[in-house]
Amino acid sequence: MKVDIVIYDRSGQIILIAEIKKKPGVSAEWAAKWRRNILSHKTLPDAKFFLIALPDHFYLWKDAGNTPEVVAPTFEIDAEPVLKPYLDKSGISSENISSQSFELIIENWLNSILHIKNPLNQEAGIPNWIPASGLSEAINGGYLKHEVTL
């Protein structure tokens, strides 16, 4: 099974699986059902975090396991503040971005979190939910792979 992004921790263990979809305007309930469908049709390793990244929301599960059940996301995040700097640099709006470009933006953003020395430093531009979720600490010093077959 191929997934969009996998982040491994410093010891090489899968810590985050991310699926990226250019589908704005969906609810947390839709995301939970989509996650369940992914897990019911594909065998995925258990990862501490599972992320569905959409142009307007990020849905993040922490310690939700990999059984195909409808589980509400642990965090529901407004994606605009996260994506705005990347979209501004590219000169593309979230409505007009291609799926491939959107995936690259999410990949770049996740890569930036991998190497943050102090995630609690607000000047680093890190939203509060990243250190609060434990994501920044879990992936710090790890590495990212794009389009991974698991």
Residue frames relative to the residue before (quaternion, step in Angstrom):
aa qw qx qy qz dx dy dz
M 1.0000 0.0000 0.0000 0.0000 0.00 0.00 0.00
K 0.2826 -0.7659 0.5616 0.1349 3.53 -0.93 0.96
V 0.0844 -0.7718 0.6291 0.0376 3.57 -0.99 0.92
D 0.6313 -0.5855 0.3597 0.3594 3.55 -1.17 0.59
I 0.8051 -0.0645 0.0858 0.5833 3.59 0.79 -1.00
V 0.0604 -0.7477 0.6600 0.0410 3.52 -1.17 0.77
I 0.1262 -0.7565 0.6362 0.0844 3.54 -1.02 0.85
Y 0.2143 -0.7621 0.6060 0.0778 3.49 -0.98 1.04
D 0.4412 -0.6739 0.5125 0.2974 3.58 -1.08 0.64
R 0.7723 -0.3729 0.2522 0.4482 3.56 -1.33 -0.01
S 0.7231 0.4224 -0.2525 0.4848 3.59 1.08 -0.61
G 0.6074 -0.6059 0.3402 0.3850 3.59 1.25 0.19
Q 0.5011 0.6349 -0.4347 0.3961 3.59 1.26 0.26
I 0.5066 -0.6314 0.4845 0.3315 3.56 -1.06 0.75
I 0.1137 -0.8147 0.5682 0.0203 3.56 -0.74 1.11
L 0.8042 0.0649 -0.0179 0.5905 3.60 1.12 -0.63
I 0.1115 -0.7313 0.6695 0.0676 3.51 -1.13 0.85
A 0.0671 -0.8111 0.5811 -0.0002 3.56 -0.79 1.05
E 0.1320 -0.7396 0.6568 0.0637 3.50 -1.07 0.92
I 0.1567 -0.7980 0.5805 0.0417 3.55 -0.85 1.01
K 0.0497 0.7989 -0.5932 0.0855 3.53 -0.78 1.03
K 0.3122 -0.7392 0.5687 0.1810 3.55 -0.88 0.95
K 0.3882 0.6886 -0.4982 0.3562 3.53 0.42 1.31
P 0.1118 -0.8303 0.5429 0.0572 3.60 0.01 1.22
G 0.7901 0.3996 -0.2472 0.3937 3.51 -1.36 0.24
V 0.5181 0.6222 -0.4465 0.3809 3.59 1.07 0.54
S 0.4963 -0.6830 0.4679 0.2613 3.54 -1.17 0.65
A 0.6576 -0.4716 0.4068 0.4238 3.53 -1.36 0.16
E 0.6119 0.5474 -0.3454 0.4546 3.59 1.08 -0.69
W 0.6348 0.5113 -0.3259 0.4790 3.59 0.97 -0.84
A 0.6606 0.5150 -0.3066 0.4521 3.59 0.90 -0.94
A 0.6487 0.5142 -0.3181 0.4621 3.59 0.98 -0.83
K 0.6641 0.4840 -0.3015 0.4835 3.59 1.01 -0.78
W 0.6320 0.5231 -0.3346 0.4638 3.59 1.02 -0.74
R 0.6282 0.5241 -0.3213 0.4769 3.57 1.03 -0.83
R 0.6418 0.5165 -0.3211 0.4671 3.58 0.95 -0.88
N 0.6578 0.5125 -0.3109 0.4559 3.59 0.93 -0.87
I 0.6163 0.5300 -0.3409 0.4723 3.58 1.01 -0.79
L 0.7125 0.4633 -0.2584 0.4593 3.56 0.84 -1.00
S 0.6685 0.4958 -0.3174 0.4544 3.60 1.08 -0.57
H 0.7335 0.4036 -0.2329 0.4948 3.60 1.15 -0.50
K 0.7820 0.2400 -0.1137 0.5639 3.57 1.20 -0.42
T 0.3694 -0.7088 0.5540 0.2328 3.53 -1.03 0.76
L 0.0162 -0.7977 0.6019 -0.0342 3.53 -0.63 1.17
P 0.5021 -0.6167 0.4945 0.3509 3.56 -1.09 0.59
D 0.5501 -0.5859 0.4718 0.3627 3.53 -1.20 0.49
A 0.0182 -0.7858 0.6177 -0.0238 3.57 -0.81 1.02
K 0.5837 -0.6010 0.4150 0.3548 3.57 -1.04 0.73
F 0.7979 0.1612 -0.0629 0.5774 3.59 1.05 -0.80
F 0.0600 -0.7454 0.6627 0.0387 3.52 -1.22 0.69
L 0.0830 -0.8183 0.5687 -0.0115 3.57 -0.73 1.11
I 0.0893 -0.7142 0.6891 0.0839 3.51 -1.12 0.82
A 0.1219 -0.8043 0.5814 0.0181 3.54 -0.57 1.24
L 0.0215 -0.7764 0.6278 -0.0509 3.53 -0.75 1.17
P 0.6702 -0.5300 0.3179 0.4109 3.63 -1.11 0.42
D 0.7925 0.2999 -0.1675 0.5039 3.61 1.05 -0.60
H 0.7912 0.1489 -0.0926 0.5859 3.60 1.22 -0.30
F 0.1870 -0.6952 0.6740 0.1659 3.48 -1.35 0.47
Y 0.1249 -0.7559 0.6388 0.0707 3.54 -1.01 0.86
L 0.0494 -0.8188 0.5705 -0.0420 3.55 -0.62 1.21
W 0.1467 -0.7577 0.6321 0.0690 3.53 -0.94 1.00
K 0.1120 -0.7679 0.6282 0.0559 3.53 -1.06 0.81
D 0.8558 -0.0124 -0.0332 0.5161 3.56 -0.88 1.04
A 0.3558 0.7554 -0.4791 0.2707 3.61 1.01 0.79
G 0.4727 -0.6851 0.4394 0.3378 3.61 1.24 -0.07
N 0.4348 -0.7018 0.5019 0.2579 3.53 -1.31 -0.11
T 0.3990 0.6855 -0.5097 0.3333 3.57 1.12 0.57
P 0.4882 -0.7006 0.4381 0.2810 3.59 -0.95 0.84
E 0.3062 0.7163 -0.5575 0.2869 3.53 0.21 1.34
V 0.4812 -0.6166 0.5205 0.3425 3.56 -1.21 0.46
V 0.0599 0.7776 -0.6152 0.1156 3.53 -0.50 1.28
A 0.4501 -0.6876 0.4980 0.2768 3.57 -0.79 0.99
P 0.5467 -0.6091 0.4485 0.3590 3.60 -1.05 0.66
T 0.5189 -0.6280 0.4892 0.3115 3.53 -1.15 0.68
F 0.7862 0.0962 -0.0235 0.6100 3.56 1.10 -0.80
E 0.1024 -0.7375 0.6646 0.0622 3.53 -1.12 0.83
I 0.0646 -0.8461 0.5268 -0.0479 3.54 -0.45 1.26
D 0.4249 -0.6486 0.5695 0.2730 3.54 -1.09 0.81
A 0.3264 -0.7959 0.4837 0.1613 3.58 -0.52 1.19
E 0.5131 0.6925 -0.4163 0.2897 3.61 1.10 -0.53
P 0.6983 0.4572 -0.3151 0.4517 3.67 0.71 -0.87
V 0.6364 0.5216 -0.3262 0.4653 3.58 1.12 -0.63
L 0.7596 0.4228 -0.2061 0.4492 3.56 0.83 -1.03
K 0.5188 0.6971 -0.4004 0.2906 3.59 1.12 -0.68
P 0.6811 0.4747 -0.3352 0.4453 3.67 0.72 -0.84
Y 0.6635 0.5003 -0.3062 0.4644 3.60 1.01 -0.77
L 0.6590 0.4944 -0.3031 0.4789 3.57 0.99 -0.82
D 0.6282 0.5363 -0.3319 0.4557 3.58 1.01 -0.81
K 0.6581 0.5080 -0.3069 0.4633 3.60 0.95 -0.88
S 0.7148 0.4511 -0.2579 0.4680 3.57 0.97 -0.82
G 0.3745 -0.7436 0.4753 0.2844 3.57 1.19 -0.48
I 0.5862 0.5516 -0.3608 0.4710 3.56 1.27 0.39
S 0.3777 -0.7072 0.5436 0.2483 3.56 -1.02 0.75
S 0.6249 -0.5466 0.3927 0.3956 3.58 -1.19 0.44
E 0.6251 0.5428 -0.3410 0.4453 3.60 1.16 -0.53
N 0.7704 0.3772 -0.1781 0.4822 3.59 1.06 -0.75
I 0.4884 0.6822 -0.4317 0.3312 3.59 1.22 -0.05
S 0.4463 -0.6686 0.5204 0.2882 3.57 -1.07 0.71
S 0.6517 -0.5126 0.3837 0.4066 3.56 -1.23 0.38
Q 0.6602 0.5116 -0.3081 0.4556 3.60 0.95 -0.87
S 0.6627 0.4919 -0.3091 0.4726 3.59 0.96 -0.81
F 0.6252 0.5308 -0.3357 0.4634 3.57 1.03 -0.76
E 0.6372 0.5165 -0.3277 0.4689 3.60 0.97 -0.81
L 0.6552 0.5108 -0.3172 0.4574 3.60 0.95 -0.82
I 0.6292 0.5226 -0.3364 0.4668 3.58 1.02 -0.74
I 0.6603 0.4869 -0.3141 0.4777 3.60 0.88 -0.88
E 0.6341 0.5266 -0.3285 0.4612 3.59 0.97 -0.80
N 0.6627 0.4983 -0.3052 0.4684 3.60 0.92 -0.89
W 0.6503 0.5149 -0.3181 0.4591 3.56 0.96 -0.86
L 0.6720 0.4818 -0.3069 0.4712 3.60 0.86 -0.89
N 0.6177 0.5396 -0.3396 0.4604 3.60 1.03 -0.74
S 0.6421 0.5279 -0.3339 0.4445 3.58 1.00 -0.76
I 0.6465 0.5152 -0.3206 0.4623 3.60 1.07 -0.66
L 0.5805 0.6253 -0.3642 0.3734 3.58 1.08 -0.70
H 0.8122 0.3019 -0.1131 0.4862 3.57 0.99 -0.81
I 0.3725 0.7220 -0.4988 0.3020 3.58 1.15 0.50
K 0.3969 -0.7352 0.5051 0.2166 3.54 -0.80 1.04
N 0.8062 0.0573 0.0059 0.5888 3.59 0.90 -0.90
P 0.2071 -0.8317 0.5022 0.1149 3.61 0.04 1.26
L 0.6187 0.5504 -0.3522 0.4361 3.60 1.19 -0.31
N 0.5315 0.6156 -0.4023 0.4203 3.58 1.30 -0.19
Q 0.3418 -0.7764 0.4964 0.1841 3.58 -0.34 1.24
E 0.5882 0.5758 -0.3774 0.4243 3.61 1.13 -0.48
A 0.5884 0.5682 -0.3706 0.4400 3.59 1.21 -0.35
G 0.4682 -0.7066 0.4248 0.3179 3.59 1.26 -0.13
I 0.4499 0.6853 -0.4532 0.3501 3.55 1.18 0.47
P 0.4183 -0.7090 0.5028 0.2636 3.60 -0.67 1.03
N 0.6386 -0.5760 0.3649 0.3568 3.58 -1.11 0.73
W 0.6433 0.5590 -0.3437 0.3944 3.61 0.96 -0.75
I 0.5870 0.5897 -0.3890 0.3955 3.62 1.10 -0.50
P 0.7173 0.3711 -0.2832 0.5173 3.66 0.73 -0.81
A 0.6154 0.5633 -0.3574 0.4198 3.63 1.04 -0.69
S 0.6801 0.4840 -0.2873 0.4698 3.59 1.05 -0.70
G 0.4664 -0.6601 0.4545 0.3744 3.56 1.19 -0.49
L 0.4227 0.7369 -0.4447 0.2839 3.59 1.29 -0.06
S 0.6825 0.4948 -0.3144 0.4366 3.60 0.76 -0.97
E 0.6630 0.4942 -0.3090 0.4697 3.59 0.94 -0.81
A 0.6672 0.5282 -0.2984 0.4323 3.60 0.96 -0.89
I 0.7796 0.3465 -0.1874 0.4869 3.60 0.92 -0.84
N 0.4425 0.7172 -0.4547 0.2884 3.60 1.23 -0.30
G 0.8210 0.1922 -0.1728 0.5090 3.53 -0.81 1.05
G 0.5449 0.6147 -0.3999 0.4067 3.57 1.26 0.01
Y 0.3658 -0.7096 0.5443 0.2577 3.54 -1.22 -0.46
L 0.3622 -0.7434 0.5428 0.1464 3.49 -1.28 0.64
K 0.0689 -0.7588 0.6452 0.0571 3.52 -1.19 0.69
H 0.2989 -0.7563 0.5678 0.1275 3.52 -1.06 0.93
E 0.8386 0.0821 -0.0938 0.5303 3.59 -1.08 0.79
V 0.1844 0.8110 -0.5175 0.2014 3.54 0.57 1.25
T 0.2727 -0.7225 0.6107 0.1751 3.54 -1.02 0.83
L 0.1281 -0.8053 0.5775 0.0387 3.56 -0.66 1.14
